[in-house]
Amino acid sequence: MLPARLLLLLLLLLVALPPRPARAQPTLTPAQWRQDLQVVLDSFLRRDKTFSPARAAQFRARVSALRDSAAQLSAPQLLVGLAAAVATSGNAHTRLYLLRNRSVLRRYPVRLWWFADGLYVVKTTPAHAALLGAKVERLAGQRPEALLRRVAPLYAGNAAWQAYMSTYTLTSPEILQGLGLVGAGGGLALEVRTRAGKHLRAPLQPLPLAPSRLPLEAWWDLHPGHPGRGASWASALPDDSTRLPLYLRRPLRQYWQHYLPAEQLLYVQYNRAGNQPGTETVAAFGARVLAELRVRPVAKAVVDLRHNTGGNLLVAREFWAQFAALARERGARLYVITGPATFSAGLYHAAQLRQAGAIVVEARRAMRWTFGQRGGT
């Protein structure tokens, strides 16, 4: 059962609504779907100006076809069809808010992440702990790479961002139902190769819906120390910061720094573009980092943006300009780490630092080494 009217989903695309209590809604009738899809046709393109004329025509054709087929299609099929239609804009900021910025669909009791050599189980509920660290061989009877091609068109963006968003869609029964990959009951067959090399087939049932209007980031699932949301979670990695690489040690901090004296390396992780409530502002943090850069012997300065999905790019723009200039003045080599989750303001700062002379490193392969217990930054 879908928890919200399609009109609400449309409004969530571009309009920030004041918080309201989450409540389940009855399943829509075909007539209600037709009404809501007509609202999309009548009003959406007036609000979103990112569509080219050709893409706008494609959008109208797709939504019109959904409206006219409302009596023949299931609710998940209509929802998936609308997500794909919205994604024809080509703008990754234009999307249905279903699983990441809002949670209005169910999920399975596993969390997945793409590494350089495939899709892995990084967290589960305790009942499915035997799957932790396993490589996914088949999901709903198909290879992960084939499924990625099926779900990628539901969200615009580059290939890395589409892979990031697939960690949500591949673990949602409503999305897989809409693609015709699982039945009406939502049961999912997951086939994996465990850490011990054993082939294992696990039947999964959806978790109860945990509706939320709060953001939910898939990169949290890499961190054993992040509590996540919607259930109790076990991690493929030990919750021991002394055994974890730097980038996994402080997942609840939006920004922090660490100095490695042996390497003369100043590491700064910036996980969210904005001031974190209850702690020092970005401005205060930046002043402290610049002071450290002035007095420490720093041969390398590393800015880690691999988890930064965006926010307010203005908050730290001046700080990063000063940081790059001071690193250059001090003779330190400047590096920026990005990853599949780097998006929006995170991409802006990566480009800003690259223009200031930084070397940009994409981190997917290094993150695979972590799960192989080989450590790394």
Secondary structure, DSSP 8 states (H G I E B T S, - for coil): --SS-HHHHHHHHH---------------HHHHHHHHHHHHHHHHHH-----HHHHHHHHHHHHHHHHTTTTS-HHHHHHHHHHHHHTT--TTS---SSSSSB-S---SEEEEEETTEEEEEEE-GGGGGGTT-EEEEETTB-HHHHHHHHGGGS-S-HHHHHHHHHHHTT-HHHHHHTTSS-TT--EEEEEE-TTS-EEEEEE-------BSS---GGGGG-TT---SSS--EESS-S-GGGS-GGGS-TT-SEEEEEETTTTEEEEEE-SBS--TTS--HHHHHHHHHHHHHHS--SEEEEE-TT---B-TTTTHHHHHHHHHHHHHTT-EEEEEE-TT--THHHHHHHHHHHTT-EEEE-HHHHHHHHTT----
